[in-house]
Amino acid sequence: ADDDYAKAETRRVAKHVLRSALKPLVGDRPLASRQFFRGSNHAV
């Protein structure tokens, strides 16, 4: 796990894994991550 997301295939698989992991929590609702991070200044 080098955390190297330069390759499109790596990003695609990571996105799929994350969505699969979150599915039990969010169900069929869209994640809306882009709107969340773009919408305001959230402290992490």
ABEGO torsion letter per residue (X at the ends): XAGBAABAAAAAAAAAAAAAAAAAAAEABBAGAAAAAAABBBBX
